[in-house]
């Protein structure tokens, strides 16, 4: 990529304006103060972008969709979702945009105000006034850069379009709140109770109402139901947006804390500490359902401790978990998204009858405490998802059979064998840290087993750090069985022993009866196997332990270091695959800088030697956002 192009992209990311590179057929980035969608063209590249929800009350989760983008220069088996590079600047100069992410593979470095991928998500938090944000999106294919601007309007939660006056209730367990004092909004209702069930019942919480619990107070109860549309539950008194002194909702029985009704929509739960006392089943959940889909629910700045399962929903549309923490699990899956799977023939009755748009952003999920009861128990499991974003999280510690992250595509609530006709598709999985205890896989993007025809396609997995030995002898850190998935700029740190080790960093293989993987791209990943367990390799296009290897796929520019001779960077047993420009002598030490001292972030894997021989691939920056110039290195981090 040229320096001129690098400056174009950097200008767009910082919110500046820039002419498109190449020979543009539209002028500078398209600007319109009120548009929620736009189409912009440069040469062969037509960017189609939209804000799925362009207005609402803070905290407002907005999903952005550029999956309709077309690049007529592409040919072969790959897709614009994979090979066009998308950058987003969310235009957020407030606290929700200026801080860096706390968790993930690039923690402390990645800005909340920027993202990559054809699908993106951002949480806008504002108070004191309604605010309009200008969002800039750019798409680049190596020659052309098309860019557009979108508008998002976020409303003050205490203003006229929010929950002004008696639409808000301030709740304290330590005395009666005084509206207009200590953060309780002027004109609000005041309620003195120690029961969160009482506070969350009508008339306090229903449609067009908000309940705020006093920071530092403790409330008890069990299984309070949240219903209605356009509602909010949060805190007042100075702890908002922080991790200290949040109101505590303490379970007094064994069921759980909050149940979101199947008819609920446009809801927010923020700034709360859920304590399950080691007996409660959940912090937040929904009833099981194959018909009604609760929609536009945002879980923000939450803490779940002592619950069997923390955050789960049967089916959802436009749901998000942001800046939240799960400290453990017992006998259930820790966080379970769309657990009733795909049921397209029975969906109906709500405003959104699909499983589109889910986000898991900037959160920590620790599955410590899971039981080894003979079945897989994942830290985070997603049973169906379209147009989803999983970014800047730390996800660790499944039980000895499960994976810290399991992504699949269940065929109806009963997990039927026959394909439902619906894909899990259009996912951006980036900047996460995966590790801790697991079964044979740390992350699975594949059918849940060998017997169900579950189908996944159009996934980009980039800039993640996988760091653990698998719980099985000869497992793999990442298992992929999908069509058109790109695995780029990741690091696979592969320690192990003779009994517990990852055979592959990433294995691409047909797991069972689903179509064999094809159109897979494995570009510029770094693998390091410090303990040199027998037969370890970086990439496997291999049916080992599965059904068949992939076809018509690519592995290029992958760097592998293992400190003994006799290992391969890529094992290719498929047909039609192109495997070139990978490390030829994996025992040659690349001299990783290891600035942290424990290989805990992606920047630790910057090589100082043995990184040359990279080829041109559709990848324009390294894992730290540094542009490739006229040549590519091997691996995820530029020297």
C-alpha positions, -999 to 999 in steps of 0.1 A, spaced: 0 0 0 13 34 -9 21 61 17 -5 83 0 -31 56 6 -20 52 42 -26 89 48 -60 86 32 -70 58 55 -55 75 86 -73 107 77 -106 89 75 -101 71 108 -93 104 126 -125 119 113 -108 141 86 -119 143 50 -99 129 21 -103 124 -16 -107 88 -26 -76 72 -40 -74 58 -75 -98 74 -100 -129 83 -81 -163 84 -97 -176 103 -66 -158 132 -50 -147 134 -13 -165 113 13 -202 118 9 -217 139 36 -253 144 46 -263 156 81 -294 135 84 -288 103 63 -287 69 79 -275 51 47 -253 60 18 -237 46 -14 -204 58 -26 -183 46 -56 -147 46 -65 -137 26 -96 -147 -10 -93 -157 -5 -56 -192 5 -45 -195 10 -8 -231 6 6 -233 15 43 -261 20 68 -267 27 104 -292 0 113 -307 22 140 -298 59 136 -315 74 167 -325 66 202 -319 72 239 -284 69 255 -268 45 261 -276 37 225 -261 7 207 -259 13 170 -250 -14 145 -234 -5 111 -238 -26 80 -217 -25 49 -223 -60 37 -240 -48 6 -207 -35 -8 -198 -46 -43 -163 -50 -58 -164 -60 -94 -126 -66 -95 -129 -97 -74 -129 -131 -90 -127 -167 -79 -141 -181 -46 -136 -151 -23 -160 -124 -14 -161 -86 -8 -168 -93 29 -134 -109 31 -112 -90 6 -124 -55 9 -109 -37 40 -135 -15 59 -126 11 85 -151 30 108 -147 62 127 -178 66 150 -174 104 155 -176 100 192 -154 125 211 -171 118 245 -161 93 271 -177 64 252 -153 71 223 -121 85 236 -110 57 260 -92 26 249 -106 -10 254 -97 -27 287 -97 -63 275 -86 -83 245 -54 -89 225 -45 -52 221 -59 -40 255 -50 -5 264 -42 3 228 -74 0 207 -96 30 205 -133 26 212 -140 52 184 -126 30 156 -134 -5 142 -128 -26 111 -150 -50 92 -181 -49 70 -203 -51 101 -195 -29 131 -211 -17 164 -206 12 188 -222 23 221 -229 60 223 -232 74 259 -243 110 263 -259 131 290 -270 167 293 -281 172 257 -291 154 225 -261 149 203 -257 142 166 -226 122 156 -210 120 121 -198 85 113 -171 80 86 -167 46 68 -141 38 42 -137 7 20 -104 -2 3 -95 -29 -22 -59 -22 -28 -65 3 -56 -97 21 -49 -110 37 -17 -147 46 -14 -159 65 17 -192 77 30 -206 96 60 -236 86 81 -254 104 109 -265 91 143 -287 110 168 -284 102 205 -309 115 230 -302 127 265 -319 101 288 -331 128 312 -342 152 284 -376 157 267 -370 127 243 -359 105 271 -372 98 306 -378 133 319 -396 141 352 -417 113 367 -408 89 339 -377 83 360 -378 67 395 -348 70 418 -345 41 443 -325 39 475 -324 12 502 -307 36 527 -333 64 527 -357 83 505 -340 99 475 -342 136 470 -348 145 433 -323 171 421 -298 160 447 -268 136 445 -275 127 409 -312 119 411 -327 138 382 -349 168 389 -386 159 389 -380 122 393 -401 99 415 -385 88 448 -387 53 462 -373 39 494 -371 1 492 -345 -26 496 -364 -49 471 -354 -48 435 -385 -67 426 -406 -38 440 -386 -12 422 -388 -30 388 -425 -37 389 -451 -13 374 -457 16 377 -420 23 382 -407 2 353 -429 -3 322 -430 12 287 -414 47 285 -400 45 321 -366 44 338 -355 31 372 -322 43 387 -307 25 418 -285 45 442 -248 39 439 -234 20 468 -268 6 480 -277 -31 481 -310 -45 470 -324 -80 473 -349 -100 454 -353 -128 429 -364 -131 393 -377 -96 386 -394 -94 352 -386 -65 329 -412 -58 302 -425 -31 279 -408 -11 252 -384 19 256 -372 15 291 -340 17 311 -325 4 343 -294 19 357 -277 38 385 -274 73 399 -250 90 423 -216 90 406 -208 54 398 -222 55 363 -197 43 337 -172 31 364 -164 -2 380 -167 9 416 -196 14 440 -222 2 416 -256 -7 431 -257 -44 441 -287 -66 431 -283 -95 454 -303 -127 448 -323 -138 479 -332 -172 465 -320 -196 437 -337 -185 405 -318 -154 393 -319 -116 393 -335 -103 361 -358 -119 335 -364 -100 303 -399 -106 289 -402 -120 254 -423 -90 243 -397 -65 255 -379 -41 233 -357 -10 232 -343 -17 267 -311 -8 286 -295 -23 317 -264 -5 329 -240 1 358 -252 -28 381 -235 -55 402 -253 -88 401 -245 -111 431 -258 -147 428 -244 -159 461 -232 -192 446 -268 -204 443 -286 -183 417 -291 -197 381 -286 -164 362 -279 -127 363 -299 -118 332 -319 -141 309 -351 -145 289 -376 -173 289 -371 -200 263 -389 -193 230 -390 -202 193 -415 -174 184 -411 -141 201 -378 -122 197 -369 -95 223 -351 -67 205 -328 -38 209 -316 -48 244 -282 -33 256 -263 -47 286 -237 -22 296 -211 -20 324 -224 -50 344 -207 -73 368 -219 -109 374 -205 -129 403 -217 -161 419 -242 -169 392 -244 -203 374 -250 -185 341 -244 -148 337 -259 -134 305 -282 -154 282 -311 -150 258 -332 -175 239 -334 -154 207 -326 -118 201 -323 -91 175 -300 -61 180 -286 -72 214 -253 -62 229 -231 -69 259 -206 -41 264 -179 -34 291 -193 -62 313 -177 -89 335 -185 -125 343 -164 -140 371 -173 -177 368 -199 -204 362 -209 -237 378 -229 -263 359 -242 -242 330 -228 -223 300 -215 -190 313 -229 -167 286 -253 -182 261 -265 -162 231 -295 -173 210 -297 -206 229 -329 -216 212 -311 -215 178 -327 -208 144 -365 -210 141 -374 -190 110 -407 -207 104 -421 -198 138 -408 -163 144 -434 -136 147 -453 -111 168 -425 -86 176 -410 -56 157 -380 -77 145 -384 -113 136 -348 -124 130 -315 -130 148 -297 -101 131 -271 -79 148 -255 -90 180 -224 -75 197 -201 -86 224 -177 -57 230 -149 -50 255 -160 -75 281 -143 -102 303 -158 -137 305 -141 -161 329 -156 -196 331 -137 -206 362 -156 -231 383 -172 -250 355 -179 -287 363 -163 -316 346 -196 -336 342 -189 -353 309 -204 -326 286 -189 -295 271 -195 -263 291 -184 -232 272 -175 -199 286 -193 -181 258 -215 -200 233 -234 -185 203 -258 -209 188 -269 -187 159 -259 -153 147 -262 -130 116 -244 -97 112 -225 -100 145 -195 -83 161 -172 -100 188 -144 -76 196 -119 -66 223 -129 -92 248 -110 -116 271 -127 -150 270 -111 -178 291 -116 -210 310 -142 -235 297 -145 -269 314 -122 -297 302 -145 -305 272 -159 -272 262 -143 -242 243 -140 -207 257 -158 -196 226 -181 -218 206 -199 -204 175 -222 -226 155 -256 -225 137 -282 -247 154 -311 -260 132 -341 -251 153 -346 -254 191 -342 -292 188 -309 -290 170 -322 -310 140 -299 -328 117 -312 -312 85 -301 -277 76 -327 -251 83 -318 -230 53 -304 -202 75 -267 -195 79 -246 -181 107 -230 -154 86 -214 -120 83 -193 -119 115 -164 -98 125 -144 -115 153 -114 -93 162 -89 -81 188 -99 -108 214 -78 -128 238 -87 -165 241 -71 -189 265 -72 -207 298 -86 -242 302 -105 -259 274 -113 -292 257 -99 -300 223 -105 -265 209 -101 -230 223 -124 -215 197 -148 -233 173 -163 -217 142 -180 -249 131 -211 -272 135 -216 -282 171 -210 -318 162 -204 -342 133 -241 -352 129 -258 -319 123 -257 -300 90 -250 -266 103 -236 -240 80 -214 -209 85 -201 -185 60 -186 -150 55 -166 -146 87 -135 -124 93 -114 -134 123 -85 -110 128 -60 -96 153 -69 -122 180 -44 -138 204 -49 -175 212 -28 -184 242 -31 -218 259 -25 -255 255 -57 -273 246 -72 -297 271 -67 -327 248 -36 -344 234 -34 -330 199 -62 -305 198 -63 -272 179 -65 -236 191 -90 -227 163 -113 -251 145 -129 -238 113 -156 -254 92 -171 -226 71 -172 -212 36 -155 -179 29 -138 -173 62 -107 -152 65 -82 -158 93 -56 -130 92 -32 -111 115 -38 -135 145 -13 -149 169 -14 -185 180 8 -190 211 10 -227 215 27 -239 248 20 -275 259 31 -308 272 31 -343 257 -4 -349 271 -19 -314 266 -11 -295 235 -24 -279 203 -14 -299 173 -24 -270 151 -28 -233 157 -57 -233 132 -72 -264 116 -96 -260 87 -116 -291 81 -151 -305 75 -164 -316 109 -193 -338 98 -221 -337 73 -220 -300 64 -203 -290 31 -165 -291 32 -149 -257 38 -138 -236 7 -128 -201 0 -108 -200 33 -80 -174 35 -53 -178 61 -30 -148 58 -2 -133 79 -7 -152 111 20 -158 136 24 -192 155 49 -199 183 52 -233 199 78 -228 226 78 -264 240 82 -281 206 57 -309 211 58 -336 184 42 -328 150 30 -293 160 22 -271 130 8 -236 125 -19 -242 99 -37 -275 90 -57 -278 58 -62 -313 71 -91 -337 80 -72 -351 109 -98 -361 135 -125 -347 113 -140 -357 79 -121 -339 52 -97 -310 44 -108 -278 27 -107 -271 -10 -99 -240 -30 -84 -221 -1 -53 -201 6 -25 -200 31 1 -173 27 25 -152 47 22 -172 79 52 -172 103 59 -202 125 86 -206 151 92 -239 169 127 -243 184 135 -278 168 138 -290 133 113 -312 115 81 -293 116 59 -277 88 43 -243 89 13 -255 68 1 -291 64 -20 -292 31 -40 -323 24 -67 -307 3 -72 -301 -34 -71 -268 -52 -55 -250 -23 -28 -224 -28 -1 -226 -1 29 -202 -7 52 -177 10 51 -192 45 80 -199 69 102 -225 52 124 -232 83 102 -230 114 132 -237 137 147 -203 127 142 -179 156 124 -147 146 135 -129 177 102 -118 191 105 -86 211 82 -98 240 79 -64 255 55 -76 282 78 -104 292 51 -131 291 38 -130 255 4 -116 266 -4 -91 239 0 -91 202 28 -65 201 50 -91 219 52 -110 187 70 -84 166 99 -102 148 134 -88 145 147 -114 120 135 -142 97 104 -124 87 110 -119 49 95 -136 18 59 -123 22 37 -120 -9 10 -95 -18 -23 -105 -3 -56 -86 3 -45 -73 37 -35 -36 41 -22 -33 77 -6 -55 102 -22 -65 136 -12 -32 151 -26 -11 123 7 -4 107 3 -2 69 21 -27 47 42 -7 21 55 -22 -11 62 -56 5 46 -79 31 64 -95 60 56 -130 73 34 -130 104 9 -107 121 32 -79 132 54 -59 109 91 -58 118 
